[in-house]
């Protein structure tokens, strides 16, 4: 975690009681998406409360590229330039096939429409599948996370 993010996290944690602080054992700092425009847009949507979910290919975790998200994890959401925007806490983590993602989840991800969510995510996951040498499929397993902002 970068120095700015660590200071931001420490400021939040110091505002909590000792009992509340002990609840948290897992921390990270990162932006959403893979480009400046979308990273900054996602950070803004999260801060406004419009984006309360995210998803990723399960392959990321199976191949050891990332640690599996866990309930109670705190993430400092940063913009593309590394500036802390807010802190989120993961509320739920579940696995789901791409073609079983619901309109409710698409809405929570900030896309507001399942049709739009499917288009955007199919393009994104298809490219990721190629990077992992996996055949894109509507049956591919995703990891769905729901979260809420705890600090901004």
Residue frames relative to the residue before (quaternion, step in Angstrom):
aa qw qx qy qz dx dy dz
X 1.0000 0.0000 0.0000 0.0000 0.00 0.00 0.00
X 0.4845 -0.6810 0.4748 0.2759 3.55 -0.96 0.91
X 0.6808 -0.5218 0.3402 0.3852 3.54 -1.25 0.50
X 0.6536 0.5116 -0.3184 0.4579 3.60 0.93 -0.88
X 0.6663 0.4979 -0.2988 0.4677 3.56 0.92 -0.90
X 0.6423 0.5227 -0.3299 0.4531 3.59 0.98 -0.80
X 0.6433 0.5065 -0.3236 0.4743 3.60 0.97 -0.82
X 0.6422 0.5263 -0.3137 0.4605 3.58 0.98 -0.89
X 0.6587 0.4977 -0.2964 0.4801 3.58 0.94 -0.91
X 0.6545 0.5166 -0.3145 0.4538 3.58 0.91 -0.90
X 0.6203 0.5383 -0.3430 0.4558 3.59 1.02 -0.76
X 0.6536 0.4946 -0.3120 0.4804 3.58 0.97 -0.85
X 0.6908 0.4937 -0.2950 0.4383 3.57 0.75 -1.03
X 0.6587 0.5082 -0.3181 0.4546 3.61 1.02 -0.72
X 0.6185 0.5374 -0.3508 0.4535 3.60 1.22 -0.30
X 0.6327 0.5380 -0.3174 0.4576 3.59 1.29 -0.23
X 0.5487 -0.5615 0.4862 0.3839 3.53 -1.28 0.32
X 0.6669 -0.4978 0.3604 0.4215 3.57 -1.23 0.36
X 0.6369 0.5311 -0.3216 0.4570 3.59 1.00 -0.81
X 0.6636 0.4938 -0.3028 0.4734 3.59 0.94 -0.87
X 0.6425 0.5369 -0.3213 0.4425 3.60 0.95 -0.87
X 0.6542 0.5392 -0.3121 0.4289 3.58 0.98 -0.84
X 0.5426 0.6214 -0.3996 0.3996 3.61 1.20 -0.37
X 0.7385 0.4294 -0.2123 0.4745 3.55 1.05 -0.79
X 0.0211 -0.8180 0.5732 -0.0446 3.54 -0.74 1.12
X 0.7486 0.3444 -0.1626 0.5427 3.57 1.27 -0.35
X 0.0248 0.8164 -0.5687 0.0973 3.57 -0.75 1.14
X 0.0788 0.7688 -0.6341 0.0263 3.54 -1.23 0.56
X 0.1985 -0.7333 0.6316 0.1548 3.50 -1.38 0.05
X 0.2538 0.7647 -0.5569 0.2016 3.58 -0.77 0.98
X 0.3881 -0.6546 0.5815 0.2876 3.50 -1.38 0.18
X 0.4672 -0.6420 0.5288 0.3000 3.54 -1.32 0.27
X 0.8031 0.2758 -0.2315 0.4746 3.57 -1.20 0.63
X 0.4770 -0.7062 0.4697 0.2304 3.54 -1.33 0.08
X 0.7246 0.3261 -0.2537 0.5516 3.58 1.21 0.42
X 0.6931 -0.5224 0.3193 0.3805 3.53 -1.24 0.59
X 0.6679 0.5156 -0.3213 0.4299 3.60 0.76 -1.01
X 0.7436 0.4183 -0.2367 0.4648 3.58 0.72 -1.06
X 0.5943 0.5512 -0.3701 0.4538 3.61 1.07 -0.61
X 0.6975 0.4581 -0.2724 0.4789 3.57 0.88 -0.92
X 0.6265 0.5284 -0.3319 0.4671 3.59 1.05 -0.74
X 0.6582 0.5029 -0.3133 0.4645 3.59 0.88 -0.90
X 0.6380 0.5275 -0.3305 0.4534 3.60 0.91 -0.87
X 0.6574 0.5030 -0.3015 0.4732 3.58 0.98 -0.86
X 0.6695 0.4993 -0.3005 0.4606 3.60 0.91 -0.91
X 0.6335 0.5147 -0.3275 0.4759 3.59 1.04 -0.74
X 0.6588 0.5173 -0.3097 0.4500 3.56 0.88 -0.95
X 0.6952 0.4623 -0.2612 0.4845 3.60 1.04 -0.80
X 0.5009 -0.6660 0.4214 0.3577 3.60 1.22 -0.27
X 0.4882 0.6681 -0.4327 0.3578 3.61 1.24 0.16
X 0.7363 0.2926 -0.1850 0.5813 3.59 1.14 -0.58
X 0.0582 0.8126 -0.5722 0.0942 3.57 -0.54 1.23
X 0.7318 0.3113 -0.2159 0.5666 3.57 1.24 0.41
X 0.0207 -0.7643 0.6438 0.0297 3.51 -1.35 0.35
X 0.1174 -0.7899 0.5949 0.0915 3.56 -1.24 0.24
X 0.0753 -0.7761 0.6253 0.0319 3.50 -1.29 0.41
X 0.6115 -0.5320 0.4299 0.3979 3.53 -1.30 0.29
X 0.4984 -0.6434 0.4915 0.3100 3.55 -0.97 0.82
X 0.5351 0.6441 -0.3926 0.3804 3.58 1.17 -0.55
X 0.5556 0.6050 -0.3939 0.4125 3.61 1.07 -0.65
X 0.7364 0.4227 -0.2144 0.4827 3.55 0.92 -0.98
X 0.6362 0.5334 -0.3238 0.4537 3.58 1.01 -0.79
X 0.7310 0.4112 -0.2267 0.4952 3.57 1.04 -0.77
X 0.5283 -0.6813 0.3814 0.3334 3.57 1.28 0.16
X 0.3755 0.7373 -0.4851 0.2828 3.61 1.20 0.39
X 0.7828 0.0733 0.0010 0.6180 3.56 1.16 -0.71
X 0.4840 -0.6035 0.5290 0.3488 3.56 -1.31 0.25
X 0.5531 -0.6043 0.4576 0.3457 3.56 -1.06 0.78
X 0.4783 -0.6652 0.4845 0.3065 3.61 -0.87 0.90
X 0.1464 -0.7912 0.5899 0.0672 3.56 -1.15 0.66
X 0.5743 -0.5702 0.4619 0.3629 3.54 -1.18 0.63
X 0.7791 0.3136 -0.2584 0.4774 3.56 -0.97 0.93
X 0.4763 0.6635 -0.4397 0.3735 3.59 1.29 -0.14
X 0.2327 -0.7497 0.6023 0.1450 3.58 -1.05 0.79
X 0.0610 -0.7852 0.6160 0.0173 3.55 -0.95 0.93
X 0.3063 -0.6841 0.6298 0.2039 3.52 -0.97 0.92
X 0.2337 -0.7590 0.5945 0.1258 3.57 -0.62 1.16
X 0.0862 -0.8004 0.5931 0.0142 3.53 -0.75 1.11
X 0.4682 -0.6211 0.5278 0.3414 3.54 -1.27 0.31
X 0.7635 -0.3872 0.2549 0.4497 3.56 -1.31 0.06
X 0.7076 0.4585 -0.2503 0.4759 3.59 1.13 -0.70
X 0.5945 -0.6139 0.3471 0.3864 3.58 1.27 0.12
X 0.4645 0.6719 -0.4502 0.3607 3.58 1.26 0.24
X 0.4342 -0.6908 0.5051 0.2813 3.63 -0.79 0.94
X 0.2054 -0.7873 0.5756 0.0819 3.55 -0.92 0.99
X 0.7553 -0.2047 0.1732 0.5980 3.57 0.97 -0.90
X 0.3481 -0.6901 0.5779 0.2620 3.55 -1.35 -0.02
X 0.1396 -0.7827 0.6030 0.0650 3.55 -0.95 0.93
X 0.2360 -0.7232 0.6291 0.1595 3.52 -1.33 0.49
X 0.3983 -0.7105 0.5263 0.2441 3.58 -0.87 0.94
X 0.2540 -0.7922 0.5464 0.0965 3.55 -0.82 1.12
X 0.8045 -0.0402 0.0523 0.5903 3.59 1.04 -0.73
X 0.0989 -0.7501 0.6523 0.0458 3.51 -1.27 0.62
X 0.1448 0.7829 -0.5958 0.1056 3.57 -0.82 0.98
X 0.3933 -0.6902 0.5522 0.2530 3.52 -1.27 0.38
X 0.0244 0.7900 -0.6064 0.0867 3.51 -1.10 0.83
X 0.4699 -0.6324 0.5229 0.3253 3.56 -1.11 0.60
X 0.6402 -0.5380 0.3907 0.3848 3.56 -1.12 0.69
X 0.7422 0.4314 -0.2358 0.4554 3.60 0.82 -1.00
X 0.6613 0.4786 -0.3159 0.4836 3.60 1.27 0.07
X 0.3903 0.6977 -0.4981 0.3359 3.59 1.26 0.16
X 0.3458 -0.7761 0.5019 0.1622 3.56 -0.86 1.01
X 0.6481 -0.4957 0.4118 0.4057 3.54 -1.33 0.29
X 0.6079 0.5612 -0.3442 0.4440 3.57 1.08 -0.72
X 0.6720 0.4807 -0.3024 0.4753 3.58 0.93 -0.85
X 0.6284 0.5320 -0.3344 0.4585 3.59 0.96 -0.86
X 0.6346 0.5242 -0.3196 0.4695 3.56 1.01 -0.82
X 0.6734 0.4983 -0.2920 0.4615 3.59 0.92 -0.93
X 0.6380 0.5226 -0.3301 0.4592 3.58 1.13 -0.58
X 0.5807 -0.6090 0.3636 0.3996 3.56 1.26 -0.10
X 0.5506 0.6394 -0.3888 0.3698 3.58 1.25 -0.16
X 0.2967 -0.8242 0.4333 0.2121 3.56 1.31 -0.46
X 0.7834 0.1668 -0.1151 0.5876 3.62 1.21 -0.20
X 0.4752 -0.6778 0.4821 0.2870 3.57 -0.88 0.95
X 0.6119 0.5530 -0.3541 0.4409 3.59 1.01 -0.76
X 0.6749 0.4711 -0.2876 0.4897 3.58 0.89 -0.93
X 0.6234 0.5457 -0.3381 0.4464 3.61 0.93 -0.90
X 0.6742 0.5006 -0.3036 0.4501 3.60 0.83 -0.99
X 0.6534 0.5180 -0.3195 0.4502 3.61 0.91 -0.85
X 0.7086 0.4650 -0.2602 0.4626 3.56 0.72 -1.09
X 0.7218 0.4466 -0.2607 0.4600 3.57 0.82 -0.94
X 0.5870 0.5511 -0.3849 0.4512 3.60 1.08 -0.57
X 0.6470 0.5129 -0.3165 0.4671 3.58 0.92 -0.88
X 0.6869 0.4914 -0.2795 0.4567 3.57 0.84 -0.99
X 0.7206 0.4461 -0.2626 0.4612 3.60 0.75 -1.02
X 0.5872 0.5681 -0.3754 0.4376 3.60 1.08 -0.57
X 0.6548 0.4922 -0.3042 0.4862 3.58 1.00 -0.82
X 0.6499 0.5071 -0.3208 0.4665 3.59 0.95 -0.84
X 0.6163 0.5486 -0.3440 0.4482 3.59 1.00 -0.80
X 0.6394 0.5230 -0.3258 0.4599 3.58 0.94 -0.84
X 0.6416 0.5284 -0.3164 0.4572 3.58 0.98 -0.84
X 0.7306 0.3974 -0.2177 0.5108 3.59 1.11 -0.72
X 0.4091 -0.7195 0.4562 0.3270 3.59 1.33 -0.01
X 0.4430 0.6428 -0.4685 0.4136 3.53 1.05 0.96
X 0.4493 -0.6689 0.5190 0.2853 3.57 -1.03 0.75
X 0.4151 -0.6916 0.5202 0.2807 3.64 -0.71 0.98
X 0.0718 0.7898 -0.6010 0.0996 3.55 -0.96 0.91
X 0.5101 -0.6336 0.4801 0.3284 3.56 -1.09 0.61
X 0.6250 0.5266 -0.3238 0.4766 3.58 1.32 -0.16
X 0.4213 0.7236 -0.4661 0.2858 3.60 1.26 -0.12
X 0.4285 -0.7208 0.4942 0.2294 3.54 -1.03 0.87
X 0.1568 -0.7704 0.6158 0.0519 3.52 -1.00 1.01
X 0.3047 -0.6833 0.6214 0.2329 3.53 -1.29 0.37
X 0.1586 -0.8014 0.5751 0.0427 3.55 -0.61 1.21
X 0.0837 -0.7901 0.6070 0.0164 3.55 -0.88 0.99
X 0.1104 -0.7326 0.6652 0.0925 3.52 -1.17 0.71
X 0.0118 -0.8089 0.5852 -0.0552 3.55 -1.02 0.84
X 0.1743 -0.7482 0.6197 0.1606 3.52 -1.34 0.07
X 0.5225 -0.6173 0.4892 0.3266 3.55 -1.23 0.55
X 0.1620 -0.7906 0.5854 0.0776 3.56 -0.90 0.98
X 0.8103 0.0755 -0.0053 0.5811 3.59 1.18 -0.44
X 0.1349 0.7707 -0.6187 0.0714 3.54 -1.06 0.82
